[in-house]
Amino acid sequence: MSELPPLLVIMALPVESQGVFEREGVPVLYTGVGKINAAWALTRKLREYRHANQAMPLVINFGTAGSRSFPTHTLVACHSFVQHDMDVTGLGFARGTTPFDDTPARIEFDPTFTDLPQAICASGDSFQTGECALACDVVDMEAYALAKVCRLEQAQFACVKYVTDGADDSSGSDWQDNLHRAADQFLRCYRELATSRDERSK
């Protein structure tokens, strides 16, 4: 078995990368949309690392997000994650809390992309077009699930989101229109991180 990459790039959809990583020879794990698809795909991939007796990678999630805190076209780094559609308030649990689960409702990792604005990301299995139920800066559909898998599997996690829309009534069309702008910026972030890690290892 060939050695698995120490930097594992993960995205929801090929349309978010526009093929730029593949043209650079960087493998990308595409999960599909939503928290279940994201958790399943990443768990299977990390199992390959364990079976190969290889150290867990730094998992890097690049993707698009909506935001009412940052303007469209902003690139942000997320290191704090919540899920806005977990609602068991009817049983007395705070919004975003998974009942009887040891994992905290808010998962945090040390920042990796420290030169970018830092953001709290709220994930849910719905395309957000209104106010989010939890305090956050950006909304997506996968990052919390990826963060939880990394926490459980003891892998490092980094996340960069490109704001494509304002999480409002025009979010759908704005997302489509702005997808092509994100990929080059994701690749730039990846190159800078890979270069800095190479230099530290010398």
C-alpha positions in Angstrom: 0.0 0.0 0.0 1.4 3.4 -1.0 1.9 5.9 1.8 -1.1 8.0 2.7 -0.7 11.8 2.6 0.1 13.6 5.9 -2.1 16.4 4.7 -5.6 15.1 3.9 -7.6 17.5 1.8 -11.4 16.9 2.1 -14.2 18.7 0.3 -17.9 18.1 -0.2 -18.1 18.3 -3.9 -15.8 18.4 -7.0 -17.5 21.6 -8.1 -15.9 23.3 -5.1 -12.4 22.5 -6.2 -12.9 23.1 -9.9 -10.1 20.5 -10.6 -7.3 22.8 -9.4 -6.0 20.3 -6.8 -6.1 17.4 -9.2 -4.1 19.4 -11.8 -1.4 19.9 -9.1 -1.4 16.2 -8.2 -3.0 16.8 -4.8 -5.5 14.0 -3.9 -8.9 15.2 -2.6 -11.4 13.2 -0.6 -14.9 14.2 -1.8 -17.6 13.3 0.8 -20.9 14.3 -0.7 -23.2 16.8 0.9 -24.3 16.7 4.5 -23.1 15.6 7.9 -23.8 11.9 7.5 -21.9 11.6 4.1 -19.1 13.7 5.6 -18.7 11.6 8.7 -18.9 8.3 6.8 -16.4 9.2 4.1 -13.8 10.6 6.6 -14.2 7.7 9.0 -13.5 5.2 6.2 -10.4 7.2 5.1 -8.9 7.5 8.6 -9.4 3.8 9.0 -7.0 3.3 6.1 -4.4 5.2 8.1 -4.9 3.0 11.1 -4.7 -0.2 9.1 -1.5 1.0 7.5 -0.1 1.8 11.0 0.4 5.4 9.8 0.1 8.5 11.9 -3.2 10.3 11.6 -3.1 13.2 9.0 -3.9 16.8 9.4 -7.4 16.8 7.9 -8.0 20.0 5.9 -11.5 20.9 5.0 -11.9 23.4 2.2 -15.4 24.5 1.3 -18.0 27.1 0.7 -20.2 28.8 3.3 -22.8 31.4 3.8 -22.3 34.2 6.3 -24.1 37.2 7.8 -20.9 38.3 9.6 -18.3 38.3 6.7 -18.8 39.8 3.3 -19.1 37.6 0.2 -15.7 36.5 -1.2 -14.0 36.5 2.2 -11.8 33.6 3.1 -12.0 32.6 6.7 -10.4 29.9 8.9 -12.7 28.0 11.2 -11.5 26.3 14.4 -14.7 26.2 16.4 -17.7 24.1 15.3 -21.4 23.7 16.3 -24.4 22.1 14.7 -27.3 24.4 14.3 -29.9 21.7 13.5 -29.5 19.6 16.6 -32.6 20.7 18.6 -33.6 18.7 21.7 -34.8 21.7 23.6 -38.1 19.9 24.2 -36.3 17.6 26.6 -34.5 20.4 28.3 -31.2 20.3 26.4 -29.6 23.5 25.1 -29.9 24.0 21.3 -27.0 22.4 19.5 -26.4 19.8 22.3 -26.5 16.1 21.4 -28.2 14.4 24.4 -26.1 11.8 26.4 -23.1 12.4 24.2 -19.6 13.0 25.7 -18.6 15.2 22.8 -19.1 18.9 23.6 -21.7 20.9 21.7 -18.9 23.2 20.5 -15.8 21.5 19.2 -12.6 23.5 19.0 -9.2 22.9 17.5 -6.0 25.0 17.6 -6.0 27.5 14.7 -3.9 26.4 11.7 -4.4 29.2 9.2 -3.7 32.0 11.6 -3.3 34.7 8.9 -7.0 34.4 8.0 -10.0 35.9 9.9 -11.1 33.4 12.5 -14.7 32.2 12.5 -17.2 29.9 14.3 -18.8 27.5 11.8 -22.3 26.1 12.3 -23.2 23.0 10.3 -26.6 21.5 9.5 -28.4 19.4 7.0 -30.2 22.3 5.5 -29.1 25.1 3.1 -29.3 28.1 5.3 -31.3 31.1 3.9 -32.2 32.8 7.2 -31.0 33.5 10.7 -29.0 30.7 12.3 -30.4 29.4 15.6 -26.9 29.4 17.2 -24.3 32.1 17.4 -21.8 31.7 14.5 -20.0 33.5 11.8 -20.5 31.1 8.8 -22.8 28.2 8.0 -22.1 25.0 6.0 -23.3 21.5 5.9 -20.3 19.3 6.8 -17.7 20.9 9.0 -19.1 19.9 12.4 -19.3 16.3 11.4 -15.7 16.3 10.1 -14.5 18.0 13.3 -16.3 15.4 15.5 -14.7 12.5 13.6 -11.3 14.1 13.9 -11.8 14.6 17.7 -12.9 11.0 18.1 -10.1 9.6 16.0 -7.5 11.9 17.5 -6.6 13.6 14.2 -5.8 17.3 13.8 -8.4 19.3 11.9 -8.2 22.6 10.0 -11.0 24.3 8.0 -11.0 27.1 5.5 -14.3 28.4 4.1 -14.9 30.8 1.2 -18.0 32.9 1.8 -20.1 32.6 -1.3 -23.4 34.1 -0.1 -25.1 35.9 2.7 -27.2 33.0 4.1 -30.3 34.8 2.9 -33.0 34.6 0.2 -30.5 34.9 -2.7 -28.1 32.3 -1.3 -28.8 29.7 -3.9 -28.0 31.8 -6.9 -25.1 33.5 -5.2 -23.5 30.1 -4.3 -23.7 29.0 -7.9 -22.2 32.3 -9.2 -19.3 32.4 -6.8 -18.1 28.8 -6.8 -15.4 29.3 -9.4 -13.7 32.1 -7.3 -13.0 29.8 -4.3 -10.8 27.0 -5.7 -7.7 29.1 -6.5 -7.7 30.5 -3.0 -8.0 27.1 -1.5 -5.0 25.9 -3.5 -3.0 28.9 -2.4 -3.8 28.1 1.3 -2.8 24.5 0.8 0.5 25.4 -0.9 1.5 27.8 1.9 0.7 25.3 4.6 2.5 22.5 2.8 5.6 24.7 2.2 5.7 25.9 5.8 5.5 22.3 7.1 8.3 21.2 4.8 10.5 24.0 6.0 9.9 23.1 9.7 10.7 19.5 9.0 14.2 20.3 7.6 
